[in-house]
Amino acid sequence: MNSLVMVRHGQSRWNASNRFTGWVDVTLSVRGIREAQICGDKLKTIDFDVAFTSALVRAQQTLFTILSRQNKTGIVVHTAEKDPLTLSSNFMTQEDIPIYETHKLNERHYGLLQGLDKSEVKKKYGEEQTLEWRRGYASKPPEGESLEDVYKRVVPYFKNTIMPYVSSGKNVIISGHGNALRAIVKYIENITDEQIVNLDIPTGEVITYEFEAGQVSKRSGELSFGRKVYWTPWVQHDTLPVKS
């Protein structure tokens, strides 16, 4: 039995300030670094063979933090549109795993909303319109992507490039973004367009699928379909509570 682990990056500095981030490269906040460290501690028992991440620094920073908690490092393989190259073992040490980064795993592009305060956007365009842009499956913000667009670029990459590693028995980790991971979860669990609107994956969340003979046998990590509050004011926390 092998595992596919998906982690949403830790809180970024723009998550903390309630801004639309999208494809803007923003680093983790102090809280986000701690979230990534906690993810690494949770995943210490899994010996990863290969990693995938987006072209954005917050996902990469989260991945390297997780690997550092496992005393692992990675060799980043930059590829074009073709499938990832397979690294020869001659290039790898015992601590190394190949890391494949691609823009296809990027967060949803929020177009003209990127960098804007979410509460200010709500005031300008109205709560209903802003909510539709944020959560609607086919709705696009001005000059941006819908979740449907994200699904169309993420899922083919997942099926054609990532799943062959999983099907061959490898332990795989994806360090990504809320909407990119929602698209993969939608595909794996056959979630409807209507249901996916309410699926929330918080920063620092870990979802693990276990595979046997290439078929999903088990999932650990709760999926929350009860997202009721969209505009809760952010309360800054310097540290996270330590769970016993």
Buried (B, 14 or more C-beta within 10 A) or exposed (E): EBBBBBBBBBBBBBBBBBBBBBBBEBBBBBBBBBBBBBBBEBBEEBEBBBBBBBBBBBBBBBBBBBBBBBEBBBEEBEEEEEEBEEBEEEEBEEEBBBBBBBEBBBBBBBBEBBEBBBBEBBEEBEEEBBBBBBBBBEBBBEEBBBBBBBBEBBBEBBEEBBBBBBEEEBBBBBBBBBBBBBBBBBBBBEBEEEEBBEBBBEBBBBBBBBBEEEEEEEBEBEBEEEEEEEEEEEEEEEEEEEEE
